[in-house]
Amino acid sequence: MIEIFSKYGSKFLVALMGFYACLFSWLSWKKYYNFHYNIFDLAIFNQVFYNTTHGRWFEMTFNLHNYLADHFSPIILGLLPFYWLWQSPQNLLIIQSIVLALSGWPIYLISQQVIGQKNISLIIVCLWFLNFILHNGNLYEFHLLSLAVFFVLWAFYFYQKNNFKIFFLFFVLALLVREDIFLSLLGFSILSCLDKKDYRWRLAPLLGILYFLGALKIVSFFNLETENKFLLYYGWLGGDDLLSILWAWGTNFWLFLAHLFSLDNFISSLIILVSVGFLPLLAPRYLWLLFFPLLQFLFTSTGLNSVVYSTHYGLIFLPGLFVASIFAWKNILSKKKFIFSSVFYNNLNFFKVLFIVTIFYFFIFLSPIKNILFAQGNLSIDNNLAQINKILSPSASLVVSESLAAAFSSRQAVYPFQYSYMGRGQFYLEEFNFPEVDYILIDTNDIFETLAYVDTSKVIFNKNFEQNIPKDFRERLDNYILIFARNNLLLWQNKTISQDKDALLLYKFIDNPDLSDNSSLISGFDYSFDSAGSILNLTYQKTQLLEHNYLLRFYAKDYYFDVPLDYGLWPQADWPEDKLGSFYYYLNPDITAYQIFSWQGEVALGRYRQAEVDFNLREITPRLEIDGAL
């Protein structure tokens, strides 16, 4: 068997890379067609690529900025020829999977160079493709960091080959991905000192600092609102610019140290190391390749939490982890001594089994593969989105909610519902007043995330502003009419292009004949049919428990979906005291029952590596048949 691997090592490598690329392209597509890319990143990048392809360089409207106001990423221009062939978010997902698959190539070559055994090199490549941090980064959203991983690995390969010119080429390509990649490249300066290389190797990574400072100037030029909004992550002890933040850290040094060496940071560091079976600890000098990126997260307000290794951020640790693992493998094969090495070598079979079990345990339980593999289609959307696609032209401008953003991002002007609803942009740093658009398209499931963000942002929003959010959005809707409503999809059209279409009724307020009893939420119901399904009209009265948010859960045979009781437009606190709120829900024919809950929740990262609300539900009504009496 070993002879086969040695003879056909390169063919096995190609097969492994091809299998990974195909599998993860398919998994990414499955996640896409189930509408689980709902954190805007895929939509943002697709719009940037789409606009740039059509001569609108780096333009995006999701944050009301040019993309260069977020990050300096000229590498986008290098990907344009591939994107031009198929201008869609699905293409970006394929590109990402292929790049991460091809990253197994430099890993194989580095292993060959360091260890010299093809069978061992193939095992290390297999470990690469089994790594749950790689899977999380691949299946989270689309991000350019996958290219940085590829370029940094090739840079290290030519560092080992002592080929400075090609090393510097990949060094520059890595810098072009994103300005903060210089942190990963700084480790080469320390390594070159330890390896006693000449001054070129030592100085080249330091040039990354100059590039970083220059890139920040470009970003601040395009960002008209703030100098660098990402400094918000580091101002947890005070300060809003680099100097004031450093001063706050220094004057609160013990608090800073307590944060740096917190239990959460320690546990997350262990999880990152365990993804490669703690092997890097046997070759620690190569961990310099991830030391500075690690500090980048340790210094933030949230620290090195699970979000880092569950999203694209974890990708930047992988070159250092795997390079160190390769050299650790070499040390083990040569029986190099280290602390407790005698115990390790005397019980080598036990540690082999432990290593294999650890790798597969975390592959099974921390990788999203199995969840996406067995995910069911989003039936509440699938049956209705085709009708909406017939209405919306490719050139139409729109506001769109999170789960639908990627699917409708191949257009010049598209704005996020979340920012439009709250009236605030990213990190709530600036006002977000979307221009008049042709359509507003909302998946009501996404409203819960927006409401949860508002609910947990009271330290940022003053109470008066928070209360005005639904009112302000209702006023924006005055210029639109509701032309499509079915299950959890709502589509409004601008009145200027509505051509006297009849508006669907979403809510109305009626006189309350009895103000004495307000203990029951529901005061009446009505049930009717239209050409596409059924219409449930529920009438509510103001209750004594105004602090509760309510949702309706609608049940079909094979799925269910949730709708905010008031569609996020009319919280009970806004209702007139002498009125009843009557709301209409337009349903597919297969909806058979509904149930009302009160809810609280926070936005969390879900099992498909998507944003979702972690609900705490309390039953208000039992499950009610759609045509039964209350």
Secondary structure as UniProt FT lines:
FT   HELIX           2..7
FT   HELIX           9..33
FT   TURN            34..35
FT   HELIX           41..53
FT   TURN            54..55
FT   TURN            57..58
FT   TURN            62..63
FT   HELIX           67..69
FT   HELIX           75..85
FT   HELIX           89..102
FT   HELIX           104..114
FT   HELIX           118..130
FT   HELIX           132..140
FT   HELIX           145..160
FT   TURN            161..162
FT   HELIX           164..175
FT   TURN            176..177
FT   HELIX           179..181
FT   HELIX           182..194
FT   TURN            195..196
FT   HELIX           199..222
FT   HELIX           229..234
FT   TURN            236..237
FT   HELIX           242..251
FT   HELIX           253..260
FT   HELIX           263..274
FT   TURN            275..278
FT   HELIX           279..282
FT   HELIX           284..287
FT   HELIX           288..298
FT   HELIX           306..310
FT   HELIX           312..317
FT   HELIX           318..333
FT   TURN            334..335
FT   TURN            339..340
FT   HELIX           341..346
FT   HELIX           348..366
FT   HELIX           369..373
FT   HELIX           379..391
FT   TURN            394..395
FT   STRAND          398..400
FT   HELIX           402..405
FT   HELIX           406..408
FT   STRAND          414..416
FT   HELIX           417..422
FT   HELIX           426..428
FT   STRAND          439..443
FT   HELIX           444..455
FT   TURN            458..460
FT   HELIX           463..476
FT   HELIX           477..479
FT   STRAND          480..486
FT   TURN            487..488
FT   STRAND          489..494
FT   HELIX           495..497
FT   TURN            499..500
FT   STRAND          507..511
FT   STRAND          522..530
FT   TURN            531..532
FT   STRAND          533..540
FT   TURN            546..547
FT   STRAND          549..555
FT   STRAND          560..564
FT   TURN            565..569
FT   HELIX           572..574
FT   TURN            577..578
FT   STRAND          579..587
FT   TURN            589..590
FT   STRAND          593..605
FT   TURN            607..608
FT   STRAND          611..619
FT   STRAND          624..625
FT   TURN            626..627
//
